[in-house]
Amino acid sequence: MKIIIDAMGGDHAPEQIVLGALQSAKEYGVEIVLVGRGEEILASMKQHGWDTLPGGVEIANADDIVDMHADPAEVVRQHRGSSMVLGLKMLADGAGDAFISAGNTGALLSAATLLVKRIRGIRRAAFAPVLPLGTGCILIDAGANTECTPEFLLQFGCMGAFYAKKAQKKDNPRVALLNNGAEDSKGDALHKEAYELLKAAGEKGVINFVGNIEARDVPADQADVIVADGFSGNVLLKAIEGTAIYMGGLMKGMFKRSVLSMLGALLCKKGIREIRQRMDYREIGGSILVGIAKPVIKAHGSSDAVAVKGAIRQAMNAVESGFCDDIRENVAAMTLPREEKHADET
């Protein structure tokens, strides 16, 4: 298995990207292609004790970088020689099995769609991160599509279920629709129509649809896949991440109040470590772009070596699962008949 990595994407590139990649090659036995400025990659290697490329690691030189200010709509045309675009071209041409970047999110979505392309019949690709709650719940979409149709949400639910089943080994993943109430009558027109489509897919046995879910119930392990439009999903994701950071700060402050509380922290050290790991995005990896023909993963912009290793584990799991093939084989079951689609769009 060969994983292609954008070595120049992210706040800590290339040093932390390269370090995480080299550690992964050694620990997991996976082949790595680091795409970026060769001299800078080699300098980062030497900084951490590697004088030569280890076996299974290679460099593909790319002089240009897609920064955070790049126009996503123009990235393929204006940055043809960039590490992101070259890496995605390599993936499309079969030079690797998956691609990882911690760079510009919009540019990655646009370039992956244009170069690697969506699975035929899929209307929109969607970001599907695993929420840092310890339950392994997938949120789809988390920001790729701020405006959606009911058919988009239907496809998100089906694709999320296939990913949960194949990559997470969940036999019958529960799919829920993020809404402002649990009752089936809740929501605006988009969510009411999406509810009916997901319900019908559940009745046909395509997915295990369990109804609406409110944001407050997301941490309660009531669903394995949460379907959302990209705007709502991104707000939910950021709220969960912010709450995790806030709660971590509260716990830290509480245990530092006195000698007794610090002793209590020592007694609870193992449990505290487990909680921190469950809520640490670095352990999860990144957000997979579901609906693209091959696995593409968006790592967090502030990824360090630990987060890069998590993204590589996620990429390896995605490739081994073959979930993209499941989506291809079931596109017809998640696509509206032409007359229904026409009515929806009008």
Secondary structure in CASP SS format (residue, H / E / C, confidence):
PFRMAT SS
TARGET T0000
AUTHOR 0000-0000-0000
METHOD secondary structure of the structure
MODEL  1
M C 1.00
K E 1.00
I E 1.00
I E 1.00
I E 1.00
D E 1.00
A C 1.00
M C 1.00
G C 1.00
G C 1.00
D C 1.00
H C 1.00
A C 1.00
P C 1.00
E H 1.00
Q H 1.00
I H 1.00
V H 1.00
L H 1.00
G H 1.00
A H 1.00
L H 1.00
Q H 1.00
S H 1.00
A H 1.00
K H 1.00
E H 1.00
Y H 1.00
G C 1.00
V C 1.00
E E 1.00
I E 1.00
V E 1.00
L E 1.00
V E 1.00
G E 1.00
R C 1.00
G H 1.00
E H 1.00
E H 1.00
I H 1.00
L H 1.00
A H 1.00
S H 1.00
M H 1.00
K H 1.00
Q H 1.00
H C 1.00
G C 1.00
W C 1.00
D C 1.00
T C 1.00
L C 1.00
P C 1.00
G C 1.00
G C 1.00
V E 1.00
E E 1.00
I E 1.00
A E 1.00
N E 1.00
A C 1.00
D C 1.00
D E 1.00
I C 1.00
V C 1.00
D C 1.00
M C 1.00
H C 1.00
A C 1.00
D C 1.00
P H 1.00
A H 1.00
E H 1.00
V H 1.00
V H 1.00
R H 1.00
Q H 1.00
H C 1.00
R C 1.00
G C 1.00
S E 1.00
S H 1.00
M H 1.00
V H 1.00
L H 1.00
G H 1.00
L H 1.00
K H 1.00
M H 1.00
L H 1.00
A H 1.00
D C 1.00
G C 1.00
A C 1.00
G C 1.00
D C 1.00
A E 1.00
F E 1.00
I E 1.00
S E 1.00
A C 1.00
G C 1.00
N C 1.00
T H 1.00
G H 1.00
A H 1.00
L H 1.00
L H 1.00
S H 1.00
A H 1.00
A H 1.00
T H 1.00
L H 1.00
L H 1.00
V H 1.00
K C 1.00
R E 1.00
I C 1.00
R C 1.00
G C 1.00
I C 1.00
R C 1.00
R C 1.00
A C 1.00
A E 1.00
F E 1.00
A E 1.00
P C 1.00
V E 1.00
L C 1.00
P C 1.00
L C 1.00
G C 1.00
T C 1.00
G C 1.00
C C 1.00
I E 1.00
L E 1.00
I E 1.00
D C 1.00
A C 1.00
G C 1.00
A C 1.00
N C 1.00
T C 1.00
E C 1.00
C C 1.00
T C 1.00
P H 1.00
E H 1.00
F H 1.00
L H 1.00
L H 1.00
Q H 1.00
F H 1.00
G H 1.00
C H 1.00
M H 1.00
G H 1.00
A H 1.00
F H 1.00
Y H 1.00
A H 1.00
K H 1.00
K H 1.00
A H 1.00
Q C 1.00
K C 1.00
K C 1.00
D C 1.00
N C 1.00
P C 1.00
R E 1.00
V E 1.00
A E 1.00
L E 1.00
L E 1.00
N C 1.00
N C 1.00
G C 1.00
A C 1.00
E C 1.00
D C 1.00
S C 1.00
K C 1.00
G C 1.00
D C 1.00
A H 1.00
L H 1.00
H H 1.00
K H 1.00
E H 1.00
A H 1.00
Y H 1.00
E H 1.00
L H 1.00
L H 1.00
K H 1.00
A H 1.00
A H 1.00
G H 1.00
E H 1.00
K C 1.00
G C 1.00
V C 1.00
I C 1.00
N E 1.00
F E 1.00
V E 1.00
G E 1.00
N E 1.00
I E 1.00
E C 1.00
A H 1.00
R H 1.00
D H 1.00
V H 1.00
P H 1.00
A H 1.00
D C 1.00
Q C 1.00
A C 1.00
D C 1.00
V E 1.00
I E 1.00
V E 1.00
A C 1.00
D C 1.00
G H 1.00
F H 1.00
S H 1.00
G H 1.00
N H 1.00
V H 1.00
L H 1.00
L H 1.00
K H 1.00
A H 1.00
I H 1.00
E H 1.00
G H 1.00
T H 1.00
A H 1.00
I H 1.00
Y H 1.00
M H 1.00
G H 1.00
G H 1.00
L H 1.00
M H 1.00
K H 1.00
G H 1.00
M H 1.00
F H 1.00
K C 1.00
R C 1.00
S C 1.00
V H 1.00
L H 1.00
S H 1.00
M H 1.00
L H 1.00
G H 1.00
A H 1.00
L H 1.00
L H 1.00
C C 1.00
K H 1.00
K H 1.00
G H 1.00
I H 1.00
R H 1.00
E H 1.00
I H 1.00
R H 1.00
Q H 1.00
R H 1.00
M C 1.00
D C 1.00
Y H 1.00
R H 1.00
E H 1.00
I H 1.00
G C 1.00
G E 1.00
S E 1.00
I E 1.00
L E 1.00
V E 1.00
G C 1.00
I E 1.00
A C 1.00
K C 1.00
P C 1.00
V E 1.00
I E 1.00
K E 1.00
A E 1.00
H C 1.00
G C 1.00
S C 1.00
S C 1.00
D C 1.00
A H 1.00
V H 1.00
A H 1.00
V H 1.00
K H 1.00
G H 1.00
A H 1.00
I H 1.00
R H 1.00
Q H 1.00
A H 1.00
M H 1.00
N H 1.00
A H 1.00
V H 1.00
E H 1.00
S H 1.00
G C 1.00
F H 1.00
C H 1.00
D H 1.00
D H 1.00
I H 1.00
R H 1.00
E H 1.00
N C 1.00
V H 1.00
A H 1.00
A H 1.00
M H 1.00
T C 1.00
L C 1.00
P C 1.00
R H 1.00
E H 1.00
E H 1.00
K H 1.00
H H 1.00
A H 1.00
D H 1.00
E H 1.00
T C 1.00
END
